[in-house]
């Protein structure tokens, strides 16, 4: 069984903005790696109960949900996918703030630090 047979592509998963895709691509180019995907996961923790994790990953796990944006592969494990359906990831670069932001319609609340949600 090939890796592509073990993954699922969905039309209503995470959305990556053009700015976020460009930043991810630039970071991957800095690393000199074209075999990595941006993995977005939800883990227990934080003030509100759940915490986002974004990291580069070369693994392909059984049940992964995979989408591609501007040459950038975004992967979500099957346990995190229900928490992230319809979530959009953007990259903000202003004087006040720089970094990735996640707008998640599934989050019913978040903590003051903005690092976790419920």
BAFI-3210 file (N, C-alpha, C; in Angstrom, 3 decimals, decimal comma, padded with zeros to 6 digits):
// residues 118
n [1|2|3|4|5|6|7|8|9|10|11|12|13|14|15|16|17|18|19|20|21|22|23|24|25|26|27|28|29|30|31|32|33|34|35|36|37|38|39|40|41|42|43|44|45|46|47|48|49|50|51|52|53|54|55|56|57|58|59|60|61|62|63|64|65|66|67|68|69|70|71|72|73|74|75|76|77|78|79|80|81|82|83|84|85|86|87|88|89|90|91|92|93|94|95|96|97|98|99|100|101|102|103|104|105|106|107|108|109|110|111|112|113|114|115|116|117|118]
n.u [000,855|000,638|001,803|000,008|-002,365|-003,029|-003,801|-006,198|-007,937|-009,662|-012,322|-013,146|-011,402|-008,672|-007,877|-005,403|-004,035|-002,873|-000,709|000,183|000,860|002,956|004,836|005,306|006,402|008,720|010,067|010,479|012,146|014,370|015,194|015,988|014,615|012,374|010,705|009,077|006,036|003,577|002,416|-000,565|-001,925|-004,040|-003,745|-004,179|-004,126|-002,952|-004,667|-007,387|-007,965|-007,416|-004,761|-003,104|-000,815|001,766|003,982|006,833|006,822|007,903|006,666|004,054|001,005|-001,366|-004,589|-004,279|-005,288|-004,926|-004,026|-003,231|-001,620|-000,576|001,772|002,515|002,219|-000,296|-000,957|-003,110|-003,751|-005,987|-007,361|-007,253|-008,490|-011,426|-011,630|-010,563|-011,852|-012,718|-011,167|-009,031|-005,751|-003,502|-000,826|000,609|002,275|003,184|003,960|003,053|002,650|003,898|003,512|001,895|-001,629|-004,660|-007,900|-010,582|-013,625|-014,732|-013,927|-015,079|-014,337|-011,507|-008,312|-006,838|-004,203|-004,292|-003,337|-004,556|-007,651|-011,173]
n.v [-001,184|002,158|005,385|007,410|006,021|005,697|008,094|010,761|013,036|015,990|018,324|020,203|020,894|022,288|025,663|027,427|030,567|032,679|034,233|032,799|030,359|031,216|032,008|029,576|028,129|029,638|029,159|026,400|026,391|027,659|025,659|023,874|021,648|019,561|017,595|017,839|018,441|020,786|020,131|020,233|020,119|019,181|019,219|018,021|020,441|023,654|026,642|026,568|023,982|022,724|022,767|024,253|022,829|023,464|022,266|021,158|018,145|014,951|012,590|010,262|009,518|006,941|007,606|010,347|013,650|015,412|018,387|020,690|023,776|026,186|024,748|023,879|021,361|020,534|018,843|016,948|015,035|012,228|012,379|015,039|016,370|016,694|018,833|020,898|021,425|023,632|025,633|028,463|029,347|031,943|034,231|036,809|039,871|042,481|045,653|045,379|042,648|039,411|036,385|033,128|032,858|031,413|030,972|029,570|028,140|026,182|026,524|027,259|028,874|030,728|031,185|033,975|034,313|033,400|031,040|028,621|026,714|025,942]
n.w [000,000|-000,871|000,325|-000,366|-000,516|002,095|003,093|003,450|001,480|001,923|001,282|003,043|005,155|006,880|006,046|004,347|004,195|001,476|002,315|004,560|003,346|001,702|003,650|004,987|002,864|002,416|004,838|004,621|002,385|003,492|005,223|003,386|002,567|000,863|001,479|003,626|005,455|006,631|009,693|011,438|014,552|017,312|020,737|024,103|026,704|027,962|029,132|028,469|027,775|025,247|022,869|020,090|017,756|015,552|013,245|011,323|009,523|008,512|008,466|007,540|008,603|009,317|008,262|008,030|007,145|004,247|002,600|-000,024|-000,571|-002,643|-003,276|-000,791|001,545|003,815|006,737|008,786|011,640|012,138|014,567|015,314|013,222|013,351|015,158|013,752|011,372|008,857|009,935|009,593|008,672|008,985|008,173|009,924|009,676|011,116|012,706|015,292|015,657|014,802|013,206|012,995|012,781|013,944|012,968|014,219|013,728|015,306|017,897|021,054|023,080|024,382|025,976|027,794|026,955|024,409|023,507|023,785|023,450|023,722]
ca.u [000,000|001,450|001,473|-001,189|-003,538|-003,309|-004,218|-007,506|-007,992|-011,018|-012,507|-013,581|-010,461|-007,990|-007,592|-004,151|-004,059|-001,719|000,404|000,694|001,512|004,232|005,757|005,680|007,293|010,005|010,721|010,937|013,290|015,496|015,622|016,523|013,904|011,119|009,986|008,345|004,697|003,166|001,450|-001,370|-002,532|-004,666|-003,309|-004,669|-003,224|-003,290|-005,654|-008,756|-008,159|-006,806|-003,704|-002,679|000,597|002,153|005,382|007,163|006,845|008,160|005,899|002,715|000,316|-002,609|-005,753|-003,976|-006,041|-003,890|-004,425|-002,077|-001,851|000,582|002,959|002,759|001,325|-000,770|-001,391|-003,773|-004,040|-007,436|-007,957|-007,332|-009,283|-012,755|-011,496|-009,975|-012,630|-013,101|-010,229|-008,142|-004,455|-002,963|000,436|000,530|003,593|003,002|004,784|002,512|002,607|004,356|003,329|000,729|-002,867|-005,652|-009,293|-011,235|-015,048|-015,100|-013,521|-016,152|-013,715|-010,057|-007,761|-006,337|-002,932|-004,581|-002,559|-005,364|-009,067|-012,075]
ca.v [000,000|003,375|006,418|008,145|005,206|005,739|009,432|011,193|014,438|016,488|019,672|021,120|020,844|023,537|026,578|028,152|031,787|032,838|034,752|031,694|029,398|031,818|031,963|028,173|027,776|030,300|028,434|025,117|026,692|027,914|024,360|023,101|020,367|019,573|016,388|018,129|019,032|021,495|019,335|021,011|019,157|019,665|018,401|018,477|021,347|025,072|027,113|026,266|022,548|022,230|023,645|024,014|022,579|023,572|021,895|020,454|016,702|014,122|011,350|010,124|008,641|006,340|008,447|011,770|014,474|016,158|019,411|021,409|025,197|026,842|023,901|023,525|020,309|020,700|017,530|016,896|013,645|011,962|012,760|016,503|016,881|017,219|020,101|021,899|021,590|025,012|026,585|029,105|029,746|033,106|034,730|038,250|040,482|043,913|046,179|044,898|041,195|038,580|034,966|032,453|032,972|030,407|031,351|028,265|028,256|025,136|026,931|027,944|029,816|030,684|031,832|035,326|034,282|033,055|029,851|027,408|026,921|024,852]
ca.w [000,000|-000,940|001,310|-000,782|-000,228|003,525|003,486|002,985|001,093|002,119|000,756|004,103|006,269|007,189|004,946|004,537|003,389|000,585|003,122|005,381|002,452|001,294|004,793|005,187|001,757|002,682|005,937|004,074|001,525|004,405|005,732|002,268|002,538|000,126|001,885|004,864|005,396|007,840|010,451|012,376|015,466|018,541|021,860|025,403|027,409|027,970|030,104|028,052|027,577|024,010|022,358|018,718|017,478|014,152|013,101|010,094|009,769|007,326|008,609|007,004|009,538|008,850|008,517|007,874|006,209|003,538|001,627|-000,560|-000,836|-003,233|-003,180|000,610|002,020|005,193|007,196|010,094|012,023|012,149|015,848|015,359|012,098|013,709|015,878|012,871|010,145|008,579|010,534|008,624|009,207|008,281|008,715|010,134|009,827|011,341|013,791|016,559|015,803|013,700|013,466|012,442|013,542|013,585|013,198|014,261|014,045|016,263|019,243|021,763|024,000|024,411|027,173|027,567|026,244|023,026|023,161|023,863|023,178|024,136]
c.u [000,893|000,974|000,192|-002,461|-003,960|-003,774|-005,577|-007,415|-009,441|-011,120|-012,867|-012,688|-009,929|-007,796|-006,328|-004,183|-002,826|-000,497|001,019|001,418|002,872|005,259|006,226|006,667|008,674|010,776|011,250|012,144|014,539|016,072|016,274|015,865|012,625|010,272|009,151|006,978|004,478|002,099|000,769|-002,116|-003,168|-004,266|-003,957|-003,645|-003,696|-004,385|-007,072|-008,994|-007,509|-005,814|-003,349|-001,190|000,799|003,632|005,589|007,349|007,091|007,344|004,564|002,013|-000,978|-003,776|-005,490|-004,908|-005,012|-004,521|-003,161|-002,481|-000,568|001,862|003,329|001,737|001,002|-001,413|-002,003|-004,055|-005,540|-008,103|-008,138|-008,291|-010,667|-012,710|-011,078|-010,733|-013,086|-012,185|-009,342|-006,882|-003,923|-001,605|000,355|001,934|003,412|003,952|004,355|002,665|003,186|004,153|002,077|-000,458|-003,834|-007,028|-010,099|-012,705|-015,524|-014,759|-014,659|-015,612|-012,211|-009,584|-007,190|-005,034|-003,121|-003,889|-003,384|-006,835|-009,866|-013,177]
c.v [001,237|004,383|007,133|007,342|005,311|007,113|009,761|012,659|014,883|017,911|020,662|021,037|022,223|024,351|027,351|029,372|031,825|033,316|033,639|030,668|029,919|031,738|030,538|027,746|028,388|029,580|027,085|025,318|026,964|026,613|023,517|021,740|020,514|018,350|016,603|018,724|019,818|020,644|020,250|020,007|019,882|018,686|018,904|019,405|022,777|025,385|026,650|024,807|021,957|023,259|023,250|023,698|022,676|023,232|021,188|018,983|015,969|012,834|011,425|009,083|008,118|007,250|009,932|012,420|015,414|017,151|020,102|022,825|025,797|026,044|023,494|022,483|020,545|019,384|017,651|015,443|013,466|012,330|014,281|017,079|017,404|018,566|021,240|022,117|023,025|026,059|027,183|029,584|030,872|033,429|036,239|038,778|041,991|044,365|045,580|043,398|040,511|037,131|034,421|032,644|031,909|030,926|030,058|028,415|027,208|025,504|027,711|028,958|029,698|031,403|033,198|035,332|033,914|031,792|028,564|027,751|025,767|024,710]
c.w [000,000|000,098|000,923|-000,544|001,231|003,987|002,879|002,617|001,210|001,615|001,854|005,328|006,580|005,915|005,276|003,624|002,494|001,364|003,968|004,518|002,009|002,416|005,041|004,104|001,965|003,792|005,460|003,165|002,352|004,938|004,635|002,133|001,736|000,462|003,140|004,563|006,685|008,512|011,456|013,240|016,645|019,639|023,145|026,044|027,322|028,969|029,767|027,711|026,339|023,486|020,927|018,678|015,976|014,081|011,771|010,405|008,455|007,353|007,876|007,866|008,927|009,233|008,402|006,856|005,580|002,569|001,152|-000,937|-001,392|-003,106|-001,766|001,036|003,496|005,608|008,592|010,421|012,210|013,471|015,946|014,326|012,498|014,437|014,948|011,568|009,962|009,182|009,451|009,334|008,335|008,883|008,747|010,350|009,897|012,434|015,129|016,753|014,573|014,088|012,804|013,369|013,037|013,958|013,081|014,651|015,054|017,699|019,893|022,760|023,906|025,659|026,805|026,783|024,781|022,560|023,189|023,656|023,731|023,117]
res [x|x|x|x|x|x|x|x|x|x|x|x|x|x|x|x|x|x|x|x|x|x|x|x|x|x|x|x|x|x|x|x|x|x|x|x|x|x|x|x|x|x|x|x|x|x|x|x|x|x|x|x|x|x|x|x|x|x|x|x|x|x|x|x|x|x|x|x|x|x|x|x|x|x|x|x|x|x|x|x|x|x|x|x|x|x|x|x|x|x|x|x|x|x|x|x|x|x|x|x|x|x|x|x|x|x|x|x|x|x|x|x|x|x|x|x|x|x]
***
